[in-house]
Amino acid sequence: MSEELTGPKRAAVLLMSIGEEAASRILKHIDSKEVQLVSQAIGELDKVSWQNVQEVNTGFQEEVAEETAFRIKAPDFTRKMLTDSLGEEQANVVLDRIGNNGRSARIEALRWIDPKDLADMIKLENPQVIATVLALIDPEDCGEVVSELDPEIAKEAVGRIARIKEIPPSAMAHLKDMLDEKGLATSGGMGSAIELKGINHAADIINSVDSELEEMLMESLREDDAELAEQVENLLFVFENLNTLDDRGFQKLLREVPQDLMIPALKGVAPALRERFFSNMSKRAAEMLRDDLEVSGPMKVSDVEAAQKEILTVAMRLADEGTINLGGKGAEEYV
């Protein structure tokens, strides 16, 4: 019987059926998170039936009467495809995220759950399970989940993540059992530990939450382990650090930032940073933004910080993709 394919696996079958060169060209037009999901799916497909191929490639004119299977060298295919489309350095970043040899040990079900629903699902679980869940999802989603948790639970979870160097098989098995009990399909290897730079993940989570929660989490870390808190703090990236971008990087960032964020984000920032924004825009756009800032009324600090966080999220995504280099705190993690 043919396997029922998920969205990422259907995309994986399509890419494998059209070959590495064409697949590489397609990957250049999708974002890094989607590349990661598709790459993970390729690593999980040991063989693909012709029936699956026919279902995905609806343009086939002839019906495949006999189900056959072709075996693929998933790790080799994945590495070459990612290297051709993203370059060797960024390909290694994606491969690191999805696990060695292109085979992820992460649980795919977690990626498709709304952060608020996920927070509600895990809020009564033990701290180890909560930390494991947060360690296995993207930092932006983590930030949303953490914001929905009880503050004491959030502080303990982030503290645990900061100390994680690997997730043991026992924790993965416990998590898999929990998801199975809730009727969620799981996939991914459970037999080996997953290496994780927990301190980096914790910093990314803290970067993605609002300033009030950020300070609460950092204060909790300082009280519990001052040295660890200092290491996390050194990895944090704040709005003022955008001044470390070169002009080319600034221009790439501005092309990705929604215009409605500009006025609130630049309210009250240092003149030098504001000038960096202006100098990397067209003369007309800069003049219009200056005028809009001058006539704009007072804004809530929370609105200003929210706009700045959104711009920082864009900047860190571009850095993850290798499009820009971020300096300042934690620069070594992004270049």
Buried (B, 14 or more C-beta within 10 A) or exposed (E): EEEEBBEBBBBBBBBBBEEBEEBBEBBEEEEBBBBBBBBBBBBBBEEBBBBBBBBBEEEEEEEBEEEEEEEBEBBEBBBBBBBBBBEEEBBBBBBEBBBBEBBBBBBBBBBEBEBEEBBBBBBEBEEBBBBBBBBBBBBBBBBBBBBBBEEEBBBBBBBBBBEBEEBBBEBBEBBBEBBEEEEBEBBBBBEBBBBBBBBBBBBBBBBBBBBEBBEBBBEBBBEBBEEBBEBBBEBBBBBBBBBBBEEEBBBBBBEEBEEEBBBBBBBEBEEEBBEBBBEBBEEEBBEBBBEEBEEEEEEEEEEBBBBBBBBBBBBBBBBBBBBBBBBBBBBEBBE
